[in-house]
Amino acid sequence: YVEDVRAETDMNVVVTGSGKFVEVQGTAEGVPFDRDELNRLLDLALKGCADLTKIQAEALA
């Protein structure tokens, strides 16, 4: 909760196992963000989703 309250951007990203976007929602929490920051956030989200997918696959193996 503490990290969420302090975040400058609230973003939800859902991707398929192959990295294709299913859902992208983003809201500036006070200060608007630019296209470069959006691209960095999407890159971070893709990495996080890929990491989670790998962990889930390992747990189910």
C-alpha positions as CSV (number, residue, x, y, z in Angstrom):
1,Y,0.0,0.0,0.0
2,V,2.8,2.4,0.9
3,E,4.4,2.1,-2.6
4,D,1.0,2.5,-4.3
5,V,0.1,5.7,-2.4
6,R,3.5,7.2,-3.3
7,A,3.4,6.2,-7.0
8,E,3.4,9.0,-9.5
9,T,1.7,6.8,-12.1
10,D,-0.9,4.0,-11.6
11,M,-0.6,1.4,-14.3
12,N,-2.2,-2.0,-15.0
13,V,-0.8,-4.1,-17.8
14,V,-1.9,-7.6,-18.9
15,V,0.0,-9.6,-21.5
16,T,-0.2,-13.0,-23.0
17,G,2.5,-15.6,-22.5
18,S,4.0,-14.5,-25.8
19,G,4.2,-10.9,-24.7
20,K,1.2,-9.4,-26.6
21,F,-0.8,-6.8,-24.8
22,V,-4.3,-7.7,-23.6
23,E,-4.9,-4.6,-21.5
24,V,-3.1,-1.4,-20.7
25,Q,-4.5,1.2,-18.3
26,G,-2.4,4.1,-17.0
27,T,-3.2,7.2,-14.9
28,A,-1.0,10.1,-13.9
29,E,-1.3,10.6,-10.1
30,G,-0.6,14.4,-10.1
31,V,2.1,15.0,-12.6
32,P,1.5,13.9,-16.2
33,F,4.0,11.5,-17.8
34,D,5.5,11.7,-21.3
35,R,5.8,9.1,-24.1
36,D,9.4,8.1,-23.0
37,E,8.2,7.3,-19.5
38,L,5.3,5.4,-20.9
39,N,7.6,3.3,-23.0
40,R,9.9,2.6,-19.9
41,L,6.8,1.6,-17.8
42,L,5.6,-0.8,-20.6
43,D,9.1,-2.3,-20.8
44,L,9.2,-2.8,-17.0
45,A,5.7,-4.3,-17.1
46,L,6.7,-6.7,-19.9
47,K,9.7,-7.9,-17.9
48,G,7.6,-8.3,-14.8
49,C,5.0,-10.3,-16.6
50,A,7.7,-12.5,-18.2
51,D,9.3,-13.1,-14.8
52,L,5.9,-14.1,-13.3
53,T,5.1,-16.4,-16.2
54,K,8.5,-18.2,-15.7
55,I,7.9,-18.5,-12.0
56,Q,4.4,-19.9,-12.5
57,A,5.7,-22.4,-15.1
58,E,8.4,-23.6,-12.7
59,A,5.9,-24.0,-9.9
60,L,3.6,-26.1,-12.0
61,A,6.4,-28.3,-13.4
